[in-house]
Amino acid sequence: MYNIHDTLNLHLEEKQYKDLIERYHFTREDLQRLKWLGKLAVKAAMPEMYCGIMDESSSDGEIKAPAADSDGGIKASAAGSDGGIKAPAAGSGGAIREAGQLCDKHGGRAEDKRLAVIVTLGSGFDMLQERYMQRGRLSEGYMLECIGMELLCNAYEQTAERIYGRTGMWISGFDFLGDREPLSRMTEIFQKIQPREIQYNQAYVLTPKKTVIFLTDLCEKRKESYCHVCTDCGNMNCPNRKTEERITKMYQYILFDLDGTLTDPKPGITGCVQYALHRLGIEEHDRDRLEPFIGPPLLDSFREFYGMDDEKGRQAVAYYRERFSDVGLFENEIYPGIRQMLERLQKAGRHLAVASSKPTVFVTKILEHFGILDYFEVIVGSELDGTRAKKEEVVEEALRQLLGREPLEKASDGAEDTMQCCDVVMVGDRKFDIEGAKAFQIASVGVSYGYAAAGELAAAGADVIVDTVEELERELL
């Protein structure tokens, strides 16, 4: 075999996302969006590596360029009919030596050989990035640019390992074309390696765009790292760091929980739970002990905290609503600053929805009572008959109505179905809100001013946790 051609298997580890934030001067708040785009990028990429041994003293001394295609670009030579790469014809000067000869003492010293390497992420990555750019989504386009660099970094590591596995030698470094090697060598390298689906034009611009070419020597010792990207300086005064102009999060679709997030419902909910328990012969005088009822579905709470079976639990829910529909509904108050925040979000063009485990009819009445109903395009709650009681089901329906399509988990693999998911965020005060967001791979913001137990939101995996309404507004705008 005269050339090496392998498909690479790339992914990004958790630590790499954190390094990426430092390396490209993002912020902690960008992490969720970077992870989502990274997942899309890995799925879209078709990473490959090609390499061949360059004999720096060709016997005929002549290099012929490949023929130009009809649009003026220069294409690589065609692959063999069996899908492999054909070697140059005999008599061409023996420009590429068989990889196995590297360890053959009769083939010359390995350190005398120069290896030409082409690494590409494939056209799929370009298509993904271009879709964002064409829609004016420049932030995501730039994030994908940085993610592409990180994936190439991983590709260098894998390429070094693949070459070692085939030759028993490690690459010693990177002499990139246009840096330590002239761009004019591209023609020579393409003629010898013959990569498929990779082209370059008269200005030596490569397609796919995330394609790199370098020359390297071979050595017996592995380098500590083959990562060849900007060092993560961590310098806050770095001239390349963006401050006012940095890439920021831009949530366009925002789902709010109601109880403990927009309003403080404690008097009404605990009073109605107390009333329901009394009707069932259970006396609970300390309303503070009933705070865990704020947030999750009522039936689940009666079963969990008082050991009720389904029948008794449903009876408790019925007693609860008996008082709630007339009295408890309005034993409630809006958190200071919520109305002003909603107004600014609406003026900024955000699309707002409420996703609550409370029955939709009650949610609507409460929002109307506090004069904030008109800020929301979509209002979704549970049903009085007990259906759509789980938070995941509520979030699913809210996403369907807000986005006008099936939520991500149930959507097709088409690009249109994935364009908006990193724009969506769920805001809530309990673990159920965070879990509902994770079920559909959307970002989540936990508000600690609600009724979550200490550490509950962090344990549930909230992407961001805020302590005040003011902090929440800064996070969303």
N, C-alpha and C positions, 0 to 999 in steps of 0.2 A: 504494500500500500504506500502510495507516494505522498498523500495528504492526510491530515487528520480533520474530520468533520464530526462534531458532536452536538447534540441538543443539550442545552443546559436546563437545570431545574432551579429557578430562582425564587426566593421569598425574603421577607424582611422580618427580623426578630424584634421583640419589644425594645431591646436596648438600642437597636438601630434607629427606631423612630425617635427615641430620646436624643441620640447623637445627631440625628438629622435636624432636630429643632435647634440645637446649638450650632451645628455646622452652617446652617442657612439662616440663622437668626430669626426663627419663628418664636412663638411664645407657647406656654403650656396650654393655653386655650385652643390652640390650633391642632392639638394632638389628635382629637377624634376625627377631624376632617382629613388629616394626613393619613390616618389608618384606613379610613374608608377608601380614599383615592388609591392608597397602596394596594388594597385588595383588588380594586378594579384593574390597576396597572399589571399586577402579577397575572391576573386572569387573561388580560388582553395581549401581553407580551409573548413573543415566540423566539426566545433567546437561543442563539446558536454561536458556535465558535468554529473557525477554520484556521488551519495553520499548515505551513510547509517549510521545509528547509531551503534556505537561500544559499546557493553557491556563489559567493561574491566574485568568482572569476569564471564566468561562462566561457566555454570553449569557442563559440562562434562570435562572441562579443556583440551580438545583435539582439535587440529586444523589439519585437513587433507588437504594436498596440492592437487591442481588439477593435473590431469594426464598430463604427458609430451606428446607432439605431436611427430610425426615421425622424425622431424628434430632436436629434442633436445630442442625446445622452450617449453614454458609453456603457454597454451592458457587459456583464461577465459572461464568459463562455458557457455554453449549455452543459448541463449535467449529463452523465451517462444514462442510458436507457434503464438501468437498474436502480436509478436514484442515487448512485454514488458519484464520486468525482473522478473523472478520467485523468490519467496521467498524461503529460505531454508526449507527443510522438517521439519515437527513437530518433536520435540525430539532432534533437533540438538543443543540444548542448548540455544535457543532463543537469539542467538548472535546479531541479528539485530532487534531493536524494531521499531514499526510503527512510521513514522514521526509524525503523528497526536498526538501520546501520549506524545510528548515533552511538550505540554501545559496542559497535564492531571496531576493533582496533585497526583493521585494515581500511576502514572508511575515513580515517583521519581523526584527529583529536576533537572531542565534542565541543571544547571551548573555541574551536576554530569555526564552528557553524553559527550562522545567523538564522534565526527563526522568524518568519513573518506570520503575524497573528491578526485575524479579523474577528471582532466580537460585535454582535448586533442584538438588539432587543426585538427586531422584526417590525413589520409594518403595522401590526395590530396596536402597538403602543402609540405610534404616530397618529393613527386614526382616532384613538381615544382622546388624545390631547387636542387634536384639531377640532373635534366636536365641541369641546368646551370653549376653545378660542373663537370658533365661528359664532357661538352664542353670546359672545362678550363676557364670558366667565374667565376673566384674566387671572383672578386669584387662584382658581383651581388649575388653570393652565400652567402658572408658575410653579405651583406645588408639584404638579406632575413632572415638570422639568427637573426639579430637585430629586423627586423620587426616582426618576430615570437615571440620574447620576449615581444614586445609591445602589440601584439594581446593577448598573455597570460595574460598580465596585465589587459587588458579590460575584459578578461574572468573571472578573479578573482572578478572583480567588479560585473559582471552580475551573477556569481555564488552566491555571497553573497545575491544579491537581490532575486534570485530565491528561495534560501533556506528560506529567510525571508517570502517570499510570501506563502510558503508551510507550514512553521512551526511557524511563528510569532517570531522567534529568529534570531539573527545575529551571524555570525561566529566571533570569538574573535581574531583570528590571524592565523599564519601558522606554523605548525611543520612539515617541509618537511622530507620525508624519506631520510636517509643518512645525515641529518643535526641534528635535535633534536630527530628524531626517527630512530631506526635501519632499514636498508634495509630489514632485514629478516621479517619484518612485512608485506611485500608486498604480500606474500602468503596468509596470514590471510585475508588481505583486499580484494584480488581478489576473494577468496572463498566466502566472505560475500556480496560483491557488484556485482560481476559477470558482468563486463563491456563487451560490444560487441566490436569486432574488435580491441581489445587492447591485446598485448602479452608482455611477458618479458622472458628473457632467464636465464640461471643458474647464470649469473653475475648480474642479476637484471637490465639489460638494457631494457628500454621500447621501444616498437614500437606501434604506430607512435612515431617518435622521439620527437615531441613537445607535450609530455604528462607528466603531473606532478601529484604527489600524496602527499597529506598532511593530517594531522590530526588537528583537531581544537576543541576548546571548544565552547559552545554556550552561548550567553549573550543577555541581553535585549537592550543594547545600541549599535548603529551603530558606527563603526570606521570611522574616518574622511576620510580615504582612504584605499583601499585594494590593491593598487599598490605595488607589491613586486618585484621591479627590482632595479638595481644600481641607486643610487641617481644621478641626473644630477648636478654634482659638479660645472661645469662651470670653473674649475680650469685649466688654461692654462699650469700649470706645473705638472698636473696630470701624474704620471708615466705610466698610461695606455694610455695616449694620443699619437697617432701616428703623427709624423711631416713629415719627409721625406718619411716614409713608409705608410702614410695615404692612405685610399681608395680614388682614384681620378676618375674623369669622364674620359671615354674613348669613345669619339664619333668616330665611324668607318665610318659612312656615313654622308657626309656634303653637304648640298644644299646651294648654294650661289645665292642671288639675284645679278643682274648685276649693274644697274644704282644706284648710290649712295652707293654701297657696294664695288664692285671691281673697278669701274671707276667713274669718275666725268663727267657726261654728260651734265652739265648745258648749256654750249654755244650751243651745237647742238640741244638739245631738245627745249630750250626756243626760239632759233632762228627759228626753224621750226614751232613752234606754232605761233610765231609772223607772219611768212610768210603765214600760213594757214588763220589766222584771217584777214590779209590784203586782201587776195583773196576773202574773204567773206564780205569785206567792213567794217571790224572792225579794228581800229587802236589801238595798244597797244605798247606804247613806252618804258615802264619800264619792262625790262625782269625779274627783280627780282619778279614781281608780278606773273610771270608764273612758278615759282619754284614748286607749287603744282602739276604741270603736270608730275613731275619726280616721277615715281614709278607706279601709277595706270594705268589701261587701258585708252588709249587715248579717246575712245568714251565716257566713263564714265566721264572723266574730261571735255570734251567740253560740255556735257549735264549739269554737275553740276555747272561749273563756268561761263558759258555763256548762259545757258538756252536753248540750242539747242534741237530740236526734233531729232528723229533717223535719218531722211533723211538728215537734214542739218549737223548733227554730223558726219555721214559717209562721206559726202562731205569734211568736214574739215579734217578728217583723211586722205582722198585721197590727198588733197593739202599738208598736212604735209609730207607724204611719197614722194611726188613729189620732195621736196627739200632734205629730209633726206637721200634718197637712194644714192645720189651723193655727197652731201656736208655735211649735218649735221651728217651723220654716223661717220665721222672722226673728228668732232669738239668735242673732247672727250679726256680725259687723264686718265691714270691708277693711282690710289692712290699710293703714295710712300710706299714701303714695301710689297705691295700685291704680287708681283712676287716672292720675297724671301719667303714669308709665304707659298704660294702655293707649292713651291719647297720642303720646309721642311715637309709639310703635306703629300705630295706624297711619299717622302722618308720614312716617318714614317708609311706608309702602309694605309693611309686614302683613302677612295673612294670618289672622288669629283664630284659634278654635278653643273650645273647652272640651276636655275629655275627662268625665267624672264617673265614678261608680254610683253616684246618686241617680235616681230616676230622672230622665230627661225633663219630665214635666216640672219637677221641683227645681232643677237647675235653672230652667228658663225663668221661673217665677222669682228666684233669688237674684239673678242677674238683672232682671227688670226692676225689682225692688230697689236695688242699689244704683240704678241708672247707668249700667255698663253693658247692657245687652247689645247695643248697636255696634260695639267694638268688635264683635265676633261674627265671622262669616259662617262658622259651623259650630253647632252645639250638640254634643253626643253624650248621653248618659246610659244608664241601664233601663230596663223596661219594668213596669210594675208587675208583670207576670213572672218575673224572676229570670228572664232571658237576658243575655248580654250583660251578665253581672261581673264577669272577670275583667280586670283592667286590660288585659291583652286584647279582649274582644272589643272593648270600648276604643282603645287606641287604633285597632284595625279599621273600625268603621269611620272614625274621625279622619284617618289618613285617606280612606277611600273617597270621602266627601270633599276633603280639602284639596287633594291632589287631582281628583277627577280620574283616578285609575286605581287598580288593585295595589295594595301595599307591597313593598319590596319582596317580602318572603314568598308571596304568591304571584308575583309578576313573572313575565317571561324574561329571557336573558337578553332581550333587545336593548340597545343603547338608550332609547328614549325612556325606558323604564328605570334607568339608573341615574338619570341626569340630575334629579332633584333631591335624592335621599340625603346628601350631606348638607342640604339646606334646612332640614327639618330638625326640630328639637322639642323634647317633652320636658315640661317644667312641673315639678311636684314636690311634696313634702314627705312622702312615704316610700318605702322600698317597692311597693306595688307599682308606683309610677315609673321607677327606674327599670324594673323588670319588664313592664309593658313596652318601654322604649327599646330595650335590648332585644325583645322578641322580633322587632322589625328593623334592627340595626340602625337606629337613629340615635342622635346625641341626646344626652339627658343632663338637666341641671336640677340639683336638689336644693331645696330651700330649708335651711335649718331653723328658721323662725316658726315653722309649723309644728307638727306633732310627732315627728320621728324620735325614736329613742336615741340616746347617745351612740354614735358610731353606726347607726342603721344605714344611713345613706352611703357612707363610704364602703361598708360591707357589701351593699347591693351593687356597687360599681358605678356610682354616679360620676359622670365625666368632669363635672364642676359642681362645687358646693358653695352656696352663697349664704351669708348670714342676715342680710337685710334686703328690703325692697330696692334700695338705692343700688346695691351691688348687683342685684338681678337685672336692673335696667341697663347698667353698664355692660353686663354680659350679653344682653340681647340686642343692643343697638350697635 
